[in-house]
Amino acid sequence: MWNEPYLESCCRSALHRLKLSGHDGRPTGLRDDPCLRRLEGMGLACRGQDERFALTEQGHARHRTEILKLPT
């Protein structure tokens, strides 16, 4: 049974862009900022001291299952 919160397509795209950004992360103030803040609220992203968004371990796992469609 599905027990994870639903991600809108825009937030799934933001999750993928965040993964592609690697260790550098994504800066605030971009067009996907509202989605990145949503991901942060869900525990999938976090902001460092430099205010750039980065994936959390939970975000990496969600990207693996939701974007890459790999088994858990």
Buried (B, 14 or more C-beta within 10 A) or exposed (E): EEEEEEBEEEBBBBBBBBBEBEEEBBEEEEEBBEBBBBBBEBEBBBBEEEEBBBBBEBBEBBBBEBBEEEEE
